[in-house]
Amino acid sequence: MAKEKTGGLPCPCGSASYAPCCGRFIERGEVPQTAEQLMRSRYSAYALRDEAYLKSTWHASTRPVEPIAQDDGIKWSGLEVRRHVPDGDKATVEFVARYKTGGRAQRLHEVSNFVRENGRWYYVDGSFPETEKE
């Protein structure tokens, strides 16, 4: 799904339509006001393969050098935010992202850590907890 074709389509993150949801951050440069908004927009950026946005929202201390949004055959198919725990200039967001690769459904369960610096939220890192069978 190319960015220029997403205006009236549903947002990849599952909330509202793209333009007023994650599109305002990814394409118009608005700044997410919460770690959850940033996490949702990063999920959408992965779905849209927007390398520049992903790198710009990744904290400099943990940002990878190698490409992160390459076309690796993954098709992102859904997002469930399980919890958002703000704590001043830090926050945690737990989520489950669903995707398909090689025709097989997969899921990524992550607890992500975020930090706010100079009024902007950044993704720092995440852990992958053991999950119960769903």
Backbone as CSV, one residue per row, in Angstrom:
resi,resn,N_x,N_y,N_z,CA_x,CA_y,CA_z,C_x,C_y,C_z
1,MET,0.857,-1.162,0.000,0.000,0.000,0.000,0.904,1.226,0.000
2,ALA,0.934,1.972,-1.053,1.780,3.152,-1.139,1.172,4.282,-0.327
3,LYS,2.031,5.108,0.241,1.556,6.180,1.099,0.564,7.100,0.404
4,GLU,0.838,7.460,-0.864,-0.029,8.400,-1.557,-1.417,7.828,-1.831
5,LYS,-1.617,6.547,-1.630,-2.899,5.914,-1.909,-3.672,5.589,-0.634
6,THR,-3.256,6.057,0.516,-3.869,5.633,1.768,-4.842,6.643,2.359
7,GLY,-4.972,7.818,1.768,-5.769,8.889,2.352,-7.130,8.484,2.871
8,GLY,-7.981,7.825,2.058,-9.320,7.471,2.480,-9.454,6.057,2.995
9,LEU,-8.370,5.327,3.051,-8.413,3.936,3.486,-8.326,3.819,5.003
10,PRO,-8.750,2.663,5.540,-8.590,2.446,6.985,-7.112,2.499,7.364
11,CYS,-6.857,2.942,8.567,-5.477,3.011,9.042,-4.960,1.592,9.305
12,PRO,-3.718,1.298,8.915,-3.163,-0.026,9.203,-3.236,-0.414,10.677
13,CYS,-3.181,0.582,11.588,-3.202,0.263,13.017,-4.574,-0.161,13.511
14,GLY,-5.611,0.013,12.654,-6.943,-0.430,13.027,-7.842,0.656,13.589
15,SER,-7.328,1.858,13.749,-8.133,2.950,14.296,-8.465,3.955,13.207
16,ALA,-9.733,4.242,13.026,-10.194,5.303,12.129,-9.642,5.156,10.717
17,SER,-9.637,6.249,9.999,-9.043,6.229,8.668,-7.616,6.757,8.774
18,TYR,-6.810,6.417,7.799,-5.379,6.689,7.841,-5.029,8.173,8.050
19,ALA,-5.611,9.053,7.256,-5.203,10.470,7.301,-5.321,11.089,8.699
20,PRO,-6.478,10.990,9.378,-6.562,11.609,10.704,-5.947,10.767,11.826
21,CYS,-5.605,9.525,11.529,-5.012,8.653,12.540,-3.492,8.721,12.420
22,CYS,-2.866,7.726,11.872,-1.404,7.686,11.774,-0.840,8.541,10.644
23,GLY,-1.647,8.815,9.624,-1.181,9.628,8.505,-0.733,11.008,8.926
24,ARG,-1.378,11.578,9.925,-0.990,12.926,10.373,0.412,12.942,10.962
25,PHE,0.851,11.817,11.501,2.213,11.732,12.043,3.208,11.355,10.945
26,ILE,2.882,10.312,10.179,3.808,9.790,9.178,3.984,10.750,8.010
27,GLU,2.900,11.328,7.520,2.981,12.153,6.314,2.995,13.646,6.578
28,ARG,2.315,14.105,7.630,2.215,15.545,7.841,3.144,16.055,8.927
29,GLY,3.884,15.158,9.567,4.879,15.586,10.540,4.347,16.036,11.881
30,GLU,3.068,15.763,12.183,2.582,16.072,13.526,3.305,15.164,14.513
31,VAL,3.399,15.596,15.748,4.128,14.852,16.772,3.147,14.078,17.649
32,PRO,3.296,12.753,17.742,2.431,11.973,18.636,2.536,12.494,20.075
33,GLN,1.396,12.616,20.727,1.365,13.149,22.085,1.474,12.080,23.157
34,THR,1.331,10.810,22.763,1.455,9.715,23.721,2.314,8.616,23.107
35,ALA,2.851,7.774,23.969,3.625,6.632,23.483,2.733,5.675,22.688
36,GLU,1.465,5.551,23.063,0.575,4.680,22.307,0.371,5.202,20.891
37,GLN,0.178,6.517,20.732,0.055,7.085,19.388,1.318,6.806,18.573
38,LEU,2.478,6.956,19.206,3.734,6.697,18.494,3.815,5.217,18.099
39,MET,3.473,4.323,19.026,3.549,2.891,18.728,2.615,2.542,17.577
40,ARG,1.382,3.059,17.586,0.440,2.788,16.499,0.983,3.305,15.167
41,SER,1.550,4.503,15.187,2.073,5.069,13.941,3.289,4.287,13.459
42,ARG,4.085,3.752,14.365,5.227,2.920,13.964,4.742,1.603,13.343
43,TYR,3.694,1.017,13.902,3.112,-0.183,13.292,2.668,0.145,11.862
44,SER,1.958,1.256,11.695,1.506,1.651,10.367,2.689,1.900,9.437
45,ALA,3.751,2.499,9.956,4.942,2.740,9.137,5.589,1.423,8.710
46,TYR,5.581,0.420,9.580,6.073,-0.902,9.175,5.197,-1.447,8.046
47,ALA,3.874,-1.336,8.189,2.958,-1.840,7.166,3.171,-1.118,5.834
48,LEU,3.514,0.168,5.901,3.732,0.973,4.701,5.190,0.982,4.256
49,ARG,6.055,0.332,5.028,7.498,0.262,4.753,8.130,1.649,4.667
50,ASP,7.809,2.487,5.650,8.325,3.852,5.684,9.566,3.911,6.575
51,GLU,10.696,3.624,5.980,11.988,3.569,6.672,12.318,4.883,7.385
52,ALA,12.116,6.001,6.712,12.489,7.306,7.277,11.723,7.574,8.572
53,TYR,10.421,7.310,8.581,9.633,7.554,9.787,10.075,6.631,10.920
54,LEU,10.265,5.362,10.609,10.685,4.415,11.641,12.005,4.840,12.279
55,LYS,12.964,5.208,11.469,14.268,5.608,12.021,14.159,6.915,12.811
56,SER,13.326,7.852,12.344,13.206,9.137,13.034,12.517,9.012,14.386
57,THR,11.776,7.927,14.596,11.057,7.742,15.859,11.733,6.717,16.768
58,TRP,12.897,6.230,16.363,13.672,5.260,17.138,14.733,6.040,17.899
59,HIS,14.841,5.845,19.197,15.804,6.584,20.004,17.222,6.368,19.483
60,ALA,17.995,7.433,19.416,19.353,7.372,18.852,20.240,6.345,19.551
61,SER,20.004,6.099,20.835,20.855,5.170,21.585,20.658,3.703,21.193
62,THR,19.533,3.384,20.553,19.249,1.996,20.190,18.877,1.829,18.713
63,ARG,18.899,2.911,17.953,18.494,2.871,16.536,19.445,2.003,15.722
64,PRO,18.905,1.020,14.987,19.766,0.178,14.153,20.288,0.938,12.934
65,VAL,21.430,0.504,12.454,22.027,1.112,11.271,21.455,0.459,10.010
66,GLU,21.230,-0.850,10.062,20.736,-1.586,8.903,19.280,-1.220,8.598
67,PRO,18.835,-1.454,7.367,17.445,-1.189,6.998,16.479,-1.990,7.874
68,ILE,15.333,-1.378,8.188,14.367,-2.042,9.058,12.994,-2.215,8.415
69,ALA,12.750,-1.565,7.297,11.421,-1.630,6.682,11.485,-2.216,5.279
70,GLN,12.426,-3.100,5.057,12.581,-3.677,3.720,11.425,-4.607,3.379
71,ASP,11.237,-4.840,2.096,10.170,-5.732,1.637,10.648,-7.171,1.803
72,ASP,10.321,-7.753,2.947,10.776,-9.095,3.278,9.644,-10.120,3.187
73,GLY,8.579,-9.768,2.463,7.466,-10.684,2.292,6.471,-10.678,3.432
74,ILE,6.662,-9.815,4.421,5.729,-9.735,5.548,4.556,-8.836,5.168
75,LYS,3.344,-9.309,5.461,2.144,-8.510,5.277,1.501,-8.343,6.646
76,TRP,1.547,-7.114,7.158,0.986,-6.821,8.474,-0.529,-6.826,8.367
77,SER,-1.205,-7.478,9.318,-2.648,-7.671,9.184,-3.484,-7.250,10.380
78,GLY,-2.887,-6.812,11.464,-3.705,-6.375,12.588,-2.886,-6.020,13.809
79,LEU,-3.448,-5.153,14.612,-2.779,-4.684,15.823,-3.771,-4.667,16.975
80,GLU,-3.329,-5.190,18.107,-4.104,-5.123,19.347,-3.206,-4.514,20.413
81,VAL,-3.597,-3.336,20.911,-2.864,-2.717,22.012,-3.457,-3.260,23.295
82,ARG,-2.634,-3.914,24.080,-3.120,-4.534,25.321,-3.052,-3.599,26.516
83,ARG,-2.030,-2.761,26.539,-1.956,-1.777,27.637,-0.966,-0.679,27.286
84,HIS,-1.243,0.487,27.849,-0.378,1.661,27.704,-0.193,2.205,29.113
85,VAL,1.061,2.232,29.582,1.341,2.668,30.945,2.283,3.871,30.903
86,PRO,1.705,5.102,30.938,2.550,6.288,30.967,3.115,6.502,32.363
87,ASP,4.351,6.985,32.425,5.008,7.261,33.702,5.937,8.457,33.508
88,GLY,5.347,9.641,33.454,6.135,10.850,33.223,6.702,10.856,31.809
89,ASP,8.028,10.922,31.714,8.688,10.944,30.414,9.092,9.553,29.933
90,LYS,8.523,8.537,30.547,8.724,7.158,30.105,7.351,6.523,29.957
91,ALA,7.272,5.484,29.153,5.999,4.772,28.991,6.284,3.377,28.471
92,THR,5.325,2.493,28.722,5.378,1.127,28.234,4.091,0.870,27.455
93,VAL,4.215,0.204,26.320,3.050,-0.196,25.534,3.207,-1.673,25.215
94,GLU,2.207,-2.445,25.615,2.194,-3.870,25.278,1.223,-4.072,24.133
95,PHE,1.644,-4.825,23.130,0.796,-5.031,21.969,1.041,-6.395,21.346
96,VAL,0.083,-6.795,20.515,0.227,-7.984,19.680,-0.028,-7.530,18.247
97,ALA,0.966,-7.743,17.384,0.840,-7.418,15.965,0.721,-8.732,15.203
98,ARG,-0.221,-8.776,14.293,-0.422,-9.973,13.487,0.084,-9.707,12.082
99,TYR,0.682,-10.756,11.497,1.211,-10.626,10.142,1.257,-11.988,9.477
100,LYS,1.462,-11.958,8.168,1.635,-13.194,7.408,2.979,-13.133,6.706
101,THR,3.639,-14.263,6.695,4.878,-14.407,5.946,4.897,-15.814,5.375
102,GLY,5.199,-15.906,4.101,5.194,-17.214,3.451,3.848,-17.899,3.519
103,GLY,2.765,-17.096,3.555,1.421,-17.655,3.618,0.994,-18.133,4.989
104,ARG,1.871,-17.972,5.990,1.561,-18.444,7.351,1.284,-17.274,8.280
105,ALA,0.219,-17.383,9.060,-0.119,-16.350,10.040,0.851,-16.423,11.212
106,GLN,1.313,-15.286,11.638,2.247,-15.173,12.761,1.771,-14.043,13.671
107,ARG,2.376,-13.949,14.827,2.092,-12.835,15.737,3.349,-12.408,16.467
108,LEU,3.420,-11.157,16.751,4.530,-10.576,17.489,3.956,-9.948,18.752
109,HIS,4.302,-10.497,19.903,3.845,-9.964,21.185,5.033,-9.245,21.806
110,GLU,4.889,-7.945,21.995,6.009,-7.147,22.494,5.559,-6.207,23.596
111,VAL,6.447,-5.975,24.543,6.296,-4.925,25.531,7.369,-3.901,25.195
112,SER,6.944,-2.751,24.685,7.859,-1.732,24.179,8.074,-0.629,25.202
113,ASN,9.293,-0.127,25.232,9.662,0.980,26.111,9.872,2.240,25.283
114,PHE,9.322,3.339,25.794,9.395,4.621,25.122,9.914,5.680,26.093
115,VAL,10.527,6.719,25.535,10.999,7.836,26.329,10.626,9.128,25.603
116,ARG,10.306,10.170,26.373,9.993,11.480,25.799,11.160,12.418,26.073
117,GLU,11.688,12.983,24.991,12.783,13.956,25.093,12.417,15.189,24.293
118,ASN,12.546,16.346,24.912,12.238,17.614,24.242,10.853,17.592,23.589
119,GLY,9.885,16.997,24.294,8.506,16.979,23.829,8.173,15.918,22.791
120,ARG,9.128,15.059,22.436,8.888,14.020,21.427,9.081,12.640,22.039
121,TRP,8.187,11.714,21.684,8.303,10.331,22.120,9.193,9.557,21.155
122,TYR,9.993,8.637,21.700,10.859,7.768,20.906,10.738,6.338,21.404
123,TYR,10.777,5.398,20.464,10.859,3.980,20.793,12.293,3.696,21.236
124,VAL,12.458,3.000,22.368,13.786,2.665,22.871,14.102,1.198,22.594
125,ASP,13.282,0.313,23.133,13.503,-1.120,22.938,12.258,-1.873,23.370
126,GLY,12.325,-3.193,23.235,11.174,-3.990,23.630,11.606,-5.383,24.046
127,SER,10.707,-6.042,24.760,10.941,-7.436,25.151,9.764,-8.260,24.640
128,PHE,9.986,-9.548,24.558,9.009,-10.462,23.995,8.615,-11.478,25.050
129,PRO,7.572,-11.171,25.826,7.176,-12.042,26.936,6.627,-13.385,26.462
130,GLU,6.768,-14.355,27.326,6.116,-15.647,27.076,4.623,-15.370,27.116
131,THR,3.896,-15.923,26.190,2.458,-15.665,26.140,1.671,-16.954,26.284
132,GLU,0.477,-16.789,26.790,-0.429,-17.927,26.897,-0.971,-18.249,25.514
133,LYS,-1.421,-19.459,25.302,-2.015,-19.847,24.029,-3.326,-19.090,23.858
134,GLU,-3.499,-18.539,22.674,-4.742,-17.793,22.425,-5.603,-18.507,21.457
